[in-house]
Amino acid sequence: MTGADPRPLGGRVALVTGGSRGIGAATVRELARLGARVAVNHRNSREAATAVLDEVRAAGGEGMVIQGDVRESAAWELMARQVREQLGPVGILVGNAAMSFPRGSFREMVWEDFHAKLAGELKAAFCGVQALLPQLVEAGDGCVVLVSSALARTVQSGFVAHGTAKAALTHFGRYLAGELGPVGIRVQVVSPGMVQTERTATLPQDFRERLREAAALRRLALPEDVARVIGGLVRPEAAFLTGTDTLVDGGTLLGG
């Protein structure tokens, strides 16, 4: 007879939204390494999500791929049921799915584009936590991590929609922490600076170089840098942490 999984997250189930690439994929791999059974959410990237799950399984982990638009409450209800049936009750939710946003100045912005970004970020978090709340309580020591952005704390030209939406998401996380703490659910926010992903690879080289030079560590983050912070926040050793906003920017905002 085999004993209990000795790894920090052994026996836990984690659902990671936007888990097919970038920070999400790195987080899936990190949580699986720590022992969690992982549900890899994607909206329309099944091939990429399956490749991530194949890596997990090749390393001895367990999981599933699950499709769903996190901005839709019906999708969340279906995902919650499917993950519970296949893996067990979700005890860890990482809200990481990227929402596209218009870049440009406020003067150029139209309300519909601004609103779509704001509503998308908040609806995904709102509906996800509501749908999974019974499972987070059932699993015990439930933990939610919302991936925000360093731009929630500072101002960067062209990012008014993104920065405002992420600031709202960050404060939403604080309210959740206060309300859900009494039922044993911890809520954390992680705020990365620039991270080297497929999405940011399209930004101008001179812009990325300026950000690299602005960081105290003189480099841009890798997805794994953020994933390891998320892994640390959901471990049992962090059981008395909630309502935190962890800045993962290599020291870029030390002066502000």
Order of alpha helices (4+ residues) and beta strands (2+ residues): beta-alpha-beta-alpha-beta-alpha-beta-alpha-beta-alpha-beta-alpha-alpha-beta
